[in-house]
Amino acid sequence: MLNLSGKVAVVTGASRGIGEASARALDGCGAQVVLSGRTVSDLERVAADLTNTPLVIPCDLSESGAGTHLAGSVLDQVGGIDVLVNNAGIPMRRLPEKLTEEEIDLVFAVNVRSLLTLSIGLAPSMKERGGGSIINVSSVAGVRGPGARVAYAGTKGAVDAMTRALASDWGPDGVRVNSIAPGLIATAIWEESRNTVPGLIEDMEGQIALKRWGYGDDIADVVVFFASDASRYVTGETLVVDGGLARVTASAQPQVLPELLE
Ligand SMILES: NC(=O)c1ccc[n+]([C@@H]2O[C@H](COP(=O)([O-])OP(=O)(O)OC[C@H]3O[C@@H](n4cnc5c(N)ncnc54)[C@H](OP(=O)(O)O)[C@@H]3O)[C@@H](O)[C@H]2O)c1
């Protein structure tokens, strides 16, 4: 198991899904975890299971100034940090013609603006400690061209672009910045569709090379890799973690005429 003893890690969106799994995995490797999100009861439920004096700091990242404010609260309470997991995010499934300006502002406020301002607020404390690791959770939506998700895809493409730019800015100070682009992960984001759309689960599975949806743990293990020294020479990267969805043409059928197969 990778060792994160003595490290302090902030996880946004830690109340459920990928963020909850990441908080649990980081704690399991010895890190002290600061959990953030809007729903205090959910954050406290997760924190109650953690062992390395976890801390809960609630925050609504859709609000103007929230990322900077959260960074200040974190530094007031723990002094400095080593790992930041920018995981909080919201979906936005809409045809382009139906999108309102308010919806575009909201998804960019949570998925992009706060991610950047929180990173800017916390990076100096990483530099003071000799370096650190920022892990941004983007999406395969930023790599592919998903239908009816233009605003969401735009935010996730922006996250990957900012990942590379910040890696350039902060690399000389030992701060690594990487992103993880998850594929189809069975969390609350998908719950309603999975329960109500007939055939959706199987149809999606059919598009994945490994033939299964992902779970929070599948992403959390990669978060731990990026948080640890095992990835010490990796920065500015986006790692697609999707079981072979975005970049693998998965099919049970041969893609060429059978007589051409050897
Ligand atoms: N699940 C997937 O298939 C998938 C695929 C690709 C990328 N992702 C990305 O992975 C990340 C986590 O997604 P998930 O699937 O784990 O979703 P989830 O279960 O809905 O969790 C989202 C988390 O973000 C927090 N959050 C939402 N709005 C917030 C706000 N305004 N301020 C602060 N926190 C807020 C939520 O907590 P509160 O509601 O308590 O605030 C929750 O902890 C997101 O960035 C998502 O875009 C997910």
The ligand as a Tripos MOL2 file, in Angstrom:
@<TRIPOS>MOLECULE
LIG
   48    52     1     0     0
SMALL
NO_CHARGES

@<TRIPOS>ATOM
      1 N1        -19.9410    9.5430  -12.1310 N.am      1 LIG1
      2 C1        -19.4290    9.6450  -13.3550 C.2       1 LIG1
      3 O1        -19.7760    8.8540  -14.2820 O.2       1 LIG1
      4 C2        -18.3840   10.6910  -13.6600 C.ar      1 LIG1
      5 C3        -17.7300   10.6200  -14.8990 C.ar      1 LIG1
      6 C4        -16.7800   11.5680  -15.2150 C.ar      1 LIG1
      7 C5        -16.4780   12.5790  -14.3160 C.ar      1 LIG1
      8 N2        -17.1310   12.6410  -13.1230 N.ar      1 LIG1
      9 C6        -16.7740   13.7470  -12.2170 C.3       1 LIG1
     10 O2        -16.4180   13.2240  -10.9530 O.3       1 LIG1
     11 C7        -16.6920   14.1900   -9.9430 C.3       1 LIG1
     12 C8        -17.4780   13.5290   -8.8340 C.3       1 LIG1
     13 O3        -18.6770   13.0390   -9.3830 O.3       1 LIG1
     14 P1        -19.5620   11.9020   -8.7070 P.3       1 LIG1
     15 O4        -19.9730   10.9850   -9.7900 O.co2     1 LIG1
     16 O5        -18.9140   11.3590   -7.4970 O.co2     1 LIG1
     17 O6        -20.8480   12.7800   -8.3390 O.3       1 LIG1
     18 P2        -21.7600   12.8980   -7.0520 P.3       1 LIG1
     19 O7        -21.9360   11.5830   -6.4090 O.co2     1 LIG1
     20 O8        -22.9560   13.6730   -7.4800 O.co2     1 LIG1
     21 O9        -20.8620   13.7990   -6.0740 O.3       1 LIG1
     22 C9        -20.6400   15.1450   -6.3400 C.3       1 LIG1
     23 C10       -19.9730   15.7770   -5.1400 C.3       1 LIG1
     24 O10       -19.7890   17.1780   -5.3970 O.3       1 LIG1
     25 C11       -20.3740   17.9400   -4.3500 C.3       1 LIG1
     26 N3        -20.9290   19.1810   -4.8740 N.ar      1 LIG1
     27 C12       -21.8880   19.3310   -5.8280 C.ar      1 LIG1
     28 N4        -22.1790   20.6210   -5.9920 N.ar      1 LIG1
     29 C13       -21.3890   21.3010   -5.1260 C.ar      1 LIG1
     30 C14       -21.2450   22.6860   -4.8030 C.ar      1 LIG1
     31 N5        -21.9910   23.6340   -5.3870 N.pl3     1 LIG1
     32 N6        -20.3530   23.0450   -3.8640 N.ar      1 LIG1
     33 C15       -19.6050   22.1070   -3.2310 C.ar      1 LIG1
     34 N7        -19.7000   20.7870   -3.4830 N.ar      1 LIG1
     35 C16       -20.5890   20.4060   -4.4100 C.ar      1 LIG1
     36 C17       -21.4580   17.0230   -3.7800 C.3       1 LIG1
     37 O11       -21.7390   17.2900   -2.4310 O.3       1 LIG1
     38 P3        -22.9820   18.1740   -1.9310 P.3       1 LIG1
     39 O12       -24.1490   17.8620   -2.8090 O.co2     1 LIG1
     40 O13       -23.1590   17.7710   -0.5140 O.co2     1 LIG1
     41 O14       -22.4950   19.5710   -2.0710 O.co2     1 LIG1
     42 C18       -20.8130   15.6500   -3.8840 C.3       1 LIG1
     43 O15       -19.9810   15.3970   -2.7920 O.3       1 LIG1
     44 C19       -17.4130   15.3390  -10.6380 C.3       1 LIG1
     45 O16       -16.5040   16.3790  -10.9130 O.3       1 LIG1
     46 C20       -17.9150   14.7080  -11.9310 C.3       1 LIG1
     47 O17       -18.0780   15.6600  -12.9640 O.3       1 LIG1
     48 C21       -18.0820   11.7210  -12.7650 C.ar      1 LIG1
@<TRIPOS>BOND
     1     1     2 1
     2     2     3 2
     3     2     4 1
     4     4     5 ar
     5     4    48 ar
     6     5     6 ar
     7     6     7 ar
     8     7     8 ar
     9     8     9 1
    10     8    48 ar
    11     9    10 1
    12     9    46 1
    13    10    11 1
    14    11    12 1
    15    11    44 1
    16    12    13 1
    17    13    14 1
    18    14    15 2
    19    14    16 1
    20    14    17 1
    21    17    18 1
    22    18    19 2
    23    18    20 1
    24    18    21 1
    25    21    22 1
    26    22    23 1
    27    23    24 1
    28    23    42 1
    29    24    25 1
    30    25    26 1
    31    25    36 1
    32    26    27 ar
    33    26    35 ar
    34    27    28 ar
    35    28    29 ar
    36    29    30 ar
    37    29    35 ar
    38    30    31 1
    39    30    32 ar
    40    32    33 ar
    41    33    34 ar
    42    34    35 ar
    43    36    37 1
    44    36    42 1
    45    37    38 1
    46    38    39 2
    47    38    40 1
    48    38    41 1
    49    42    43 1
    50    44    45 1
    51    44    46 1
    52    46    47 1
@<TRIPOS>SUBSTRUCTURE
     1 LIG1         1 GROUP 0 **** ****
